[in-house]
């Protein structure tokens, strides 16, 4: 991770399907998943593994 660049200028890869997630310019949180559903499934998997997410 390069901390000299804005966080949104750095590529984000969806942990669920390994595809790069395009970021929306401007304020707000980074998009971490390609779709809300991918995020949901990813958290479900983490919960199944015992992570408190
Ligand atoms: Zn995804």
PDB file of the backbone (N, CA, C, O) and the ligand in Angstrom, with CONECT records:
HET     ZN  A 101       1
ATOM      1  N   UNK A   1       0.843  -1.205   0.000  1.00  0.00           N
ATOM      2  CA  UNK A   1       0.000   0.000   0.000  1.00  0.00           C
ATOM      3  C   UNK A   1       0.876   1.252   0.000  1.00  0.00           C
ATOM      4  O   UNK A   1       1.816   1.347   0.789  1.00  0.00           O
ATOM      5  N   UNK A   2       0.582   2.192  -0.858  1.00  0.00           N
ATOM      6  CA  UNK A   2       1.351   3.427  -0.975  1.00  0.00           C
ATOM      7  C   UNK A   2       0.596   4.528  -0.231  1.00  0.00           C
ATOM      8  O   UNK A   2      -0.474   4.957  -0.661  1.00  0.00           O
ATOM      9  N   UNK A   3       1.162   4.978   0.885  1.00  0.00           N
ATOM     10  CA  UNK A   3       0.450   5.961   1.714  1.00  0.00           C
ATOM     11  C   UNK A   3       0.638   7.386   1.229  1.00  0.00           C
ATOM     12  O   UNK A   3       0.073   8.317   1.805  1.00  0.00           O
ATOM     13  N   UNK A   4       1.434   7.571   0.167  1.00  0.00           N
ATOM     14  CA  UNK A   4       1.627   8.928  -0.335  1.00  0.00           C
ATOM     15  C   UNK A   4       0.521   9.331  -1.307  1.00  0.00           C
ATOM     16  O   UNK A   4       0.412  10.502  -1.670  1.00  0.00           O
ATOM     17  N   UNK A   5      -0.290   8.380  -1.724  1.00  0.00           N
ATOM     18  CA  UNK A   5      -1.381   8.677  -2.649  1.00  0.00           C
ATOM     19  C   UNK A   5      -2.700   8.639  -1.900  1.00  0.00           C
ATOM     20  O   UNK A   5      -2.815   7.981  -0.865  1.00  0.00           O
ATOM     21  N   UNK A   6      -3.715   9.361  -2.433  1.00  0.00           N
ATOM     22  CA  UNK A   6      -5.032   9.256  -1.799  1.00  0.00           C
ATOM     23  C   UNK A   6      -5.498   7.806  -1.819  1.00  0.00           C
ATOM     24  O   UNK A   6      -5.230   7.066  -2.765  1.00  0.00           O
ATOM     25  N   UNK A   7      -6.192   7.418  -0.770  1.00  0.00           N
ATOM     26  CA  UNK A   7      -6.557   6.009  -0.623  1.00  0.00           C
ATOM     27  C   UNK A   7      -7.386   5.517  -1.800  1.00  0.00           C
ATOM     28  O   UNK A   7      -7.313   4.348  -2.178  1.00  0.00           O
ATOM     29  N   UNK A   8      -8.176   6.419  -2.375  1.00  0.00           N
ATOM     30  CA  UNK A   8      -9.041   5.994  -3.475  1.00  0.00           C
ATOM     31  C   UNK A   8      -8.306   5.865  -4.806  1.00  0.00           C
ATOM     32  O   UNK A   8      -8.831   5.287  -5.758  1.00  0.00           O
ATOM     33  N   UNK A   9      -7.068   6.415  -4.870  1.00  0.00           N
ATOM     34  CA  UNK A   9      -6.317   6.308  -6.110  1.00  0.00           C
ATOM     35  C   UNK A   9      -5.645   4.949  -6.225  1.00  0.00           C
ATOM     36  O   UNK A   9      -5.089   4.603  -7.267  1.00  0.00           O
ATOM     37  N   UNK A  10      -5.700   4.189  -5.150  1.00  0.00           N
ATOM     38  CA  UNK A  10      -5.063   2.886  -5.174  1.00  0.00           C
ATOM     39  C   UNK A  10      -6.079   1.822  -5.573  1.00  0.00           C
ATOM     40  O   UNK A  10      -7.252   1.895  -5.206  1.00  0.00           O
ATOM     41  N   UNK A  11      -5.609   0.832  -6.332  1.00  0.00           N
ATOM     42  CA  UNK A  11      -6.551  -0.177  -6.806  1.00  0.00           C
ATOM     43  C   UNK A  11      -7.111  -1.017  -5.659  1.00  0.00           C
ATOM     44  O   UNK A  11      -6.406  -1.351  -4.706  1.00  0.00           O
ATOM     45  N   UNK A  12      -8.390  -1.348  -5.779  1.00  0.00           N
ATOM     46  CA  UNK A  12      -9.052  -2.199  -4.793  1.00  0.00           C
ATOM     47  C   UNK A  12      -9.493  -3.459  -5.513  1.00  0.00           C
ATOM     48  O   UNK A  12     -10.126  -3.393  -6.567  1.00  0.00           O
ATOM     49  N   UNK A  13      -9.160  -4.597  -4.945  1.00  0.00           N
ATOM     50  CA  UNK A  13      -9.566  -5.864  -5.551  1.00  0.00           C
ATOM     51  C   UNK A  13     -10.604  -6.521  -4.658  1.00  0.00           C
ATOM     52  O   UNK A  13     -10.388  -6.699  -3.459  1.00  0.00           O
ATOM     53  N   UNK A  14     -11.720  -6.876  -5.250  1.00  0.00           N
ATOM     54  CA  UNK A  14     -12.782  -7.526  -4.500  1.00  0.00           C
ATOM     55  C   UNK A  14     -12.260  -8.833  -3.912  1.00  0.00           C
ATOM     56  O   UNK A  14     -11.808  -9.702  -4.657  1.00  0.00           O
ATOM     57  N   UNK A  15     -12.314  -8.988  -2.586  1.00  0.00           N
ATOM     58  CA  UNK A  15     -11.780 -10.215  -1.987  1.00  0.00           C
ATOM     59  C   UNK A  15     -12.638 -11.429  -2.309  1.00  0.00           C
ATOM     60  O   UNK A  15     -12.193 -12.568  -2.165  1.00  0.00           O
ATOM     61  N   UNK A  16     -13.868 -11.182  -2.745  1.00  0.00           N
ATOM     62  CA  UNK A  16     -14.768 -12.305  -3.031  1.00  0.00           C
ATOM     63  C   UNK A  16     -14.497 -12.893  -4.406  1.00  0.00           C
ATOM     64  O   UNK A  16     -14.443 -14.114  -4.551  1.00  0.00           O
ATOM     65  N   UNK A  17     -14.325 -12.051  -5.417  1.00  0.00           N
ATOM     66  CA  UNK A  17     -14.140 -12.608  -6.769  1.00  0.00           C
ATOM     67  C   UNK A  17     -12.851 -12.174  -7.448  1.00  0.00           C
ATOM     68  O   UNK A  17     -12.664 -12.462  -8.630  1.00  0.00           O
ATOM     69  N   UNK A  18     -11.939 -11.476  -6.730  1.00  0.00           N
ATOM     70  CA  UNK A  18     -10.625 -11.168  -7.294  1.00  0.00           C
ATOM     71  C   UNK A  18     -10.673 -10.284  -8.528  1.00  0.00           C
ATOM     72  O   UNK A  18      -9.799 -10.390  -9.388  1.00  0.00           O
ATOM     73  N   UNK A  19     -11.664  -9.421  -8.638  1.00  0.00           N
ATOM     74  CA  UNK A  19     -11.692  -8.477  -9.739  1.00  0.00           C
ATOM     75  C   UNK A  19     -11.467  -7.080  -9.181  1.00  0.00           C
ATOM     76  O   UNK A  19     -11.820  -6.795  -8.036  1.00  0.00           O
ATOM     77  N   UNK A  20     -10.871  -6.201 -10.006  1.00  0.00           N
ATOM     78  CA  UNK A  20     -10.623  -4.850  -9.536  1.00  0.00           C
ATOM     79  C   UNK A  20     -11.932  -4.079  -9.441  1.00  0.00           C
ATOM     80  O   UNK A  20     -12.764  -4.138 -10.347  1.00  0.00           O
ATOM     81  N   UNK A  21     -12.111  -3.354  -8.339  1.00  0.00           N
ATOM     82  CA  UNK A  21     -13.348  -2.607  -8.118  1.00  0.00           C
ATOM     83  C   UNK A  21     -13.107  -1.157  -8.498  1.00  0.00           C
ATOM     84  O   UNK A  21     -12.255  -0.506  -7.892  1.00  0.00           O
ATOM     85  N   UNK A  22     -13.836  -0.621  -9.493  1.00  0.00           N
ATOM     86  CA  UNK A  22     -13.667   0.791  -9.853  1.00  0.00           C
ATOM     87  C   UNK A  22     -14.139   1.695  -8.723  1.00  0.00           C
ATOM     88  O   UNK A  22     -15.210   1.478  -8.158  1.00  0.00           O
ATOM     89  N   UNK A  23     -13.346   2.701  -8.396  1.00  0.00           N
ATOM     90  CA  UNK A  23     -13.687   3.598  -7.294  1.00  0.00           C
ATOM     91  C   UNK A  23     -14.384   4.844  -7.806  1.00  0.00           C
ATOM     92  O   UNK A  23     -14.060   5.351  -8.880  1.00  0.00           O
ATOM     93  N   UNK A  24     -15.340   5.332  -7.037  1.00  0.00           N
ATOM     94  CA  UNK A  24     -16.054   6.557  -7.373  1.00  0.00           C
ATOM     95  C   UNK A  24     -15.245   7.731  -6.817  1.00  0.00           C
ATOM     96  O   UNK A  24     -14.872   7.742  -5.645  1.00  0.00           O
ATOM     97  N   UNK A  25     -14.979   8.727  -7.684  1.00  0.00           N
ATOM     98  CA  UNK A  25     -14.225   9.901  -7.232  1.00  0.00           C
ATOM     99  C   UNK A  25     -15.015  10.678  -6.203  1.00  0.00           C
ATOM    100  O   UNK A  25     -16.245  10.636  -6.185  1.00  0.00           O
ATOM    101  N   UNK A  26     -14.295  11.394  -5.336  1.00  0.00           N
ATOM    102  CA  UNK A  26     -14.976  12.252  -4.374  1.00  0.00           C
ATOM    103  C   UNK A  26     -15.007  11.627  -2.986  1.00  0.00           C
ATOM    104  O   UNK A  26     -14.452  10.553  -2.753  1.00  0.00           O
ATOM    105  N   UNK A  27     -15.676  12.335  -2.065  1.00  0.00           N
ATOM    106  CA  UNK A  27     -15.694  11.868  -0.679  1.00  0.00           C
ATOM    107  C   UNK A  27     -16.521  10.598  -0.511  1.00  0.00           C
ATOM    108  O   UNK A  27     -17.304  10.224  -1.384  1.00  0.00           O
ATOM    109  N   UNK A  28     -16.333   9.968   0.594  1.00  0.00           N
ATOM    110  CA  UNK A  28     -17.072   8.743   0.863  1.00  0.00           C
ATOM    111  C   UNK A  28     -16.137   7.580   1.055  1.00  0.00           C
ATOM    112  O   UNK A  28     -14.931   7.692   0.832  1.00  0.00           O
ATOM    113  N   UNK A  29     -16.692   6.469   1.467  1.00  0.00           N
ATOM    114  CA  UNK A  29     -15.869   5.291   1.713  1.00  0.00           C
ATOM    115  C   UNK A  29     -15.440   4.651   0.414  1.00  0.00           C
ATOM    116  O   UNK A  29     -16.096   4.789  -0.618  1.00  0.00           O
ATOM    117  N   UNK A  30     -14.314   3.939   0.488  1.00  0.00           N
ATOM    118  CA  UNK A  30     -13.884   3.158  -0.651  1.00  0.00           C
ATOM    119  C   UNK A  30     -14.851   2.009  -0.857  1.00  0.00           C
ATOM    120  O   UNK A  30     -15.395   1.445   0.092  1.00  0.00           O
ATOM    121  N   UNK A  31     -15.048   1.679  -2.123  1.00  0.00           N
ATOM    122  CA  UNK A  31     -15.813   0.464  -2.400  1.00  0.00           C
ATOM    123  C   UNK A  31     -14.862  -0.707  -2.258  1.00  0.00           C
ATOM    124  O   UNK A  31     -13.781  -0.698  -2.847  1.00  0.00           O
ATOM    125  N   UNK A  32     -15.238  -1.704  -1.496  1.00  0.00           N
ATOM    126  CA  UNK A  32     -14.343  -2.836  -1.270  1.00  0.00           C
ATOM    127  C   UNK A  32     -14.760  -4.063  -2.069  1.00  0.00           C
ATOM    128  O   UNK A  32     -13.943  -4.948  -2.325  1.00  0.00           O
ATOM    129  N   UNK A  33     -16.025  -4.118  -2.460  1.00  0.00           N
ATOM    130  CA  UNK A  33     -16.532  -5.284  -3.168  1.00  0.00           C
ATOM    131  C   UNK A  33     -17.155  -4.830  -4.478  1.00  0.00           C
ATOM    132  O   UNK A  33     -17.657  -3.710  -4.576  1.00  0.00           O
ATOM    133  N   UNK A  34     -17.124  -5.711  -5.501  1.00  0.00           N
ATOM    134  CA  UNK A  34     -17.659  -5.332  -6.803  1.00  0.00           C
ATOM    135  C   UNK A  34     -19.168  -5.128  -6.719  1.00  0.00           C
ATOM    136  O   UNK A  34     -19.717  -4.272  -7.413  1.00  0.00           O
ATOM    137  N   UNK A  35     -19.837  -5.902  -5.881  1.00  0.00           N
ATOM    138  CA  UNK A  35     -21.275  -5.740  -5.687  1.00  0.00           C
ATOM    139  C   UNK A  35     -21.575  -5.872  -4.198  1.00  0.00           C
ATOM    140  O   UNK A  35     -20.817  -6.522  -3.479  1.00  0.00           O
ATOM    141  N   UNK A  36     -22.675  -5.264  -3.715  1.00  0.00           N
ATOM    142  CA  UNK A  36     -23.030  -5.433  -2.298  1.00  0.00           C
ATOM    143  C   UNK A  36     -23.215  -6.911  -1.955  1.00  0.00           C
ATOM    144  O   UNK A  36     -22.942  -7.335  -0.832  1.00  0.00           O
ATOM    145  N   UNK A  37     -23.677  -7.678  -2.920  1.00  0.00           N
ATOM    146  CA  UNK A  37     -23.909  -9.099  -2.684  1.00  0.00           C
ATOM    147  C   UNK A  37     -22.600  -9.848  -2.448  1.00  0.00           C
ATOM    148  O   UNK A  37     -22.530 -10.756  -1.619  1.00  0.00           O
ATOM    149  N   UNK A  38     -21.558  -9.450  -3.197  1.00  0.00           N
ATOM    150  CA  UNK A  38     -20.250 -10.090  -3.010  1.00  0.00           C
ATOM    151  C   UNK A  38     -19.747  -9.805  -1.602  1.00  0.00           C
ATOM    152  O   UNK A  38     -19.158 -10.676  -0.963  1.00  0.00           O
ATOM    153  N   UNK A  39     -19.980  -8.573  -1.112  1.00  0.00           N
ATOM    154  CA  UNK A  39     -19.567  -8.223   0.236  1.00  0.00           C
ATOM    155  C   UNK A  39     -20.311  -9.041   1.275  1.00  0.00           C
ATOM    156  O   UNK A  39     -19.743  -9.478   2.276  1.00  0.00           O
ATOM    157  N   UNK A  40     -21.592  -9.237   1.013  1.00  0.00           N
ATOM    158  CA  UNK A  40     -22.421 -10.008   1.939  1.00  0.00           C
ATOM    159  C   UNK A  40     -21.928 -11.454   2.019  1.00  0.00           C
ATOM    160  O   UNK A  40     -21.777 -12.023   3.100  1.00  0.00           O
ATOM    161  N   UNK A  41     -21.686 -12.022   0.851  1.00  0.00           N
ATOM    162  CA  UNK A  41     -21.220 -13.411   0.821  1.00  0.00           C
ATOM    163  C   UNK A  41     -19.855 -13.547   1.462  1.00  0.00           C
ATOM    164  O   UNK A  41     -19.576 -14.535   2.140  1.00  0.00           O
ATOM    165  N   UNK A  42     -18.989 -12.535   1.244  1.00  0.00           N
ATOM    166  CA  UNK A  42     -17.653 -12.576   1.818  1.00  0.00           C
ATOM    167  C   UNK A  42     -17.737 -12.550   3.347  1.00  0.00           C
ATOM    168  O   UNK A  42     -17.041 -13.305   4.025  1.00  0.00           O
ATOM    169  N   UNK A  43     -18.601 -11.671   3.885  1.00  0.00           N
ATOM    170  CA  UNK A  43     -18.728 -11.593   5.344  1.00  0.00           C
ATOM    171  C   UNK A  43     -19.345 -12.862   5.911  1.00  0.00           C
ATOM    172  O   UNK A  43     -18.992 -13.303   7.005  1.00  0.00           O
ATOM    173  N   UNK A  44     -20.274 -13.447   5.154  1.00  0.00           N
ATOM    174  CA  UNK A  44     -20.862 -14.707   5.600  1.00  0.00           C
ATOM    175  C   UNK A  44     -19.792 -15.782   5.713  1.00  0.00           C
ATOM    176  O   UNK A  44     -19.791 -16.581   6.650  1.00  0.00           O
ATOM    177  N   UNK A  45     -18.872 -15.790   4.733  1.00  0.00           N
ATOM    178  CA  UNK A  45     -17.802 -16.787   4.762  1.00  0.00           C
ATOM    179  C   UNK A  45     -16.890 -16.550   5.962  1.00  0.00           C
ATOM    180  O   UNK A  45     -16.487 -17.498   6.637  1.00  0.00           O
ATOM    181  N   UNK A  46     -16.560 -15.267   6.230  1.00  0.00           N
ATOM    182  CA  UNK A  46     -15.709 -14.960   7.380  1.00  0.00           C
ATOM    183  C   UNK A  46     -16.378 -15.386   8.684  1.00  0.00           C
ATOM    184  O   UNK A  46     -15.732 -15.921   9.584  1.00  0.00           O
ATOM    185  N   UNK A  47     -17.694 -15.136   8.766  1.00  0.00           N
ATOM    186  CA  UNK A  47     -18.422 -15.524   9.973  1.00  0.00           C
ATOM    187  C   UNK A  47     -18.387 -17.039  10.150  1.00  0.00           C
ATOM    188  O   UNK A  47     -18.248 -17.551  11.261  1.00  0.00           O
ATOM    189  N   UNK A  48     -18.515 -17.735   9.035  1.00  0.00           N
ATOM    190  CA  UNK A  48     -18.480 -19.200   9.098  1.00  0.00           C
ATOM    191  C   UNK A  48     -17.121 -19.678   9.591  1.00  0.00           C
ATOM    192  O   UNK A  48     -17.012 -20.743  10.197  1.00  0.00           O
ATOM    193  N   UNK A  49     -16.079 -18.879   9.325  1.00  0.00           N
ATOM    194  CA  UNK A  49     -14.731 -19.237   9.776  1.00  0.00           C
ATOM    195  C   UNK A  49     -14.477 -18.742  11.190  1.00  0.00           C
ATOM    196  O   UNK A  49     -13.422 -19.021  11.760  1.00  0.00           O
ATOM    197  N   UNK A  50     -15.422 -18.014  11.765  1.00  0.00           N
ATOM    198  CA  UNK A  50     -15.297 -17.601  13.153  1.00  0.00           C
ATOM    199  C   UNK A  50     -14.838 -16.163  13.359  1.00  0.00           C
ATOM    200  O   UNK A  50     -14.530 -15.770  14.484  1.00  0.00           O
ATOM    201  N   UNK A  51     -14.788 -15.365  12.276  1.00  0.00           N
ATOM    202  CA  UNK A  51     -14.389 -13.970  12.441  1.00  0.00           C
ATOM    203  C   UNK A  51     -15.611 -13.112  12.799  1.00  0.00           C
ATOM    204  O   UNK A  51     -16.673 -13.276  12.198  1.00  0.00           O
ATOM    205  N   UNK A  52     -15.475 -12.214  13.755  1.00  0.00           N
ATOM    206  CA  UNK A  52     -16.611 -11.384  14.141  1.00  0.00           C
ATOM    207  C   UNK A  52     -16.808 -10.204  13.201  1.00  0.00           C
ATOM    208  O   UNK A  52     -16.471  -9.077  13.564  1.00  0.00           O
ATOM    209  N   UNK A  53     -17.339 -10.426  12.010  1.00  0.00           N
ATOM    210  CA  UNK A  53     -17.573  -9.328  11.070  1.00  0.00           C
ATOM    211  C   UNK A  53     -19.067  -9.089  10.887  1.00  0.00           C
ATOM    212  O   UNK A  53     -19.462  -8.201  10.131  1.00  0.00           O
TER     213      UNK A  53
HETATM  214 ZN    ZN A 101     -16.641  -9.298  -6.133  1.00  0.00          ZN
END
